[in-house]
């Protein structure tokens, strides 16, 4: 895989066409018969690919068009979860809001692959390098209701083994970059140090493709402060793992890019565009953010992206923000 300096990518999710549904947690049971749904999902993925190509993205994703949620799409390939009788749970250290989550009812084991067919479809319809994402063990622990293990570390390690098998299959199928989504890590630094960093390494056994951990603060919510827990302590713990790189958010947070000194010689996926609704930032503002990162990261190790997934935006807004990233990258590359 050969990427340009300051390669342009996305975190992963893109908005769905209106005929498929805009929800971030779409109920697939309300959609048409399986063969009709398959055609609709294929068409939506093709649109996501063409929109990325038109915007000048260097490292594409499938837009996560087939995923009911970024977590359950992968968990449904594993034993040990009940998705029918769910339980209410507060997740991400948010004690004011609960959601229905799957129950853990038995040993977590992988039954089948979850995303290799999704990857194959992308590779059949695009010549660009491809990145695919899976949820991380701590985020799975946080987003499920454990009625079996009663031990978060033990659950995380079994989840990690199942995720590792998925990553190895994606790698064997030709995936260029692998991403592990860990929004829970930004909320639970103490659990990351206690067991989740070890679980992350278990995910990576035998993986030789470049890997990122997306240290995410979640989809933007108007008026809600999200960046309660900062990166440096977390990066210090994760520098002891085998992860190739970190996906970090700087546009909404306004964090000083000097934080990137904590990334050592790893790759960085630098969030420099706000994924929330509203007009895109100016090219010069995003270019200035990129130049700030280059004070600490070599261009060959820097990828740029929105802070988070673009699923919650309109298609027009998502395309504009992807094009903004590409335009800003061109400006900065010209000055290298």
Secondary structure, DSSP 8 states (H G I E B T S, - for coil): ----TTEEB--S-----TTT---TT--GGGS--HHHHHHHHHHHHHHHHHHHHHHT-SEE--TTTT-SSTTHHHHTTEEEEEEEEEEEE--TT-TT--EEEEEEEEEEEE-S-SSHHHHHHHHHH--SEEEEEEE-HHHHHHTEEESS---HHHHHHHHHHHHHHHHHHHHHTT-SEEEEE-GGGGT-HHHIIIIIHHHHHHHTTT--SEEEEE----S--TT-----S-SHHHHHHHTTS---EEEEE-TTT---GGGGGGGTTSEEEEEEE--SSS----HHHHHHHHHHHHTTS-GGGEEEEESS--TTS-HHHHHHHHHHHHHHHHHHHHT-
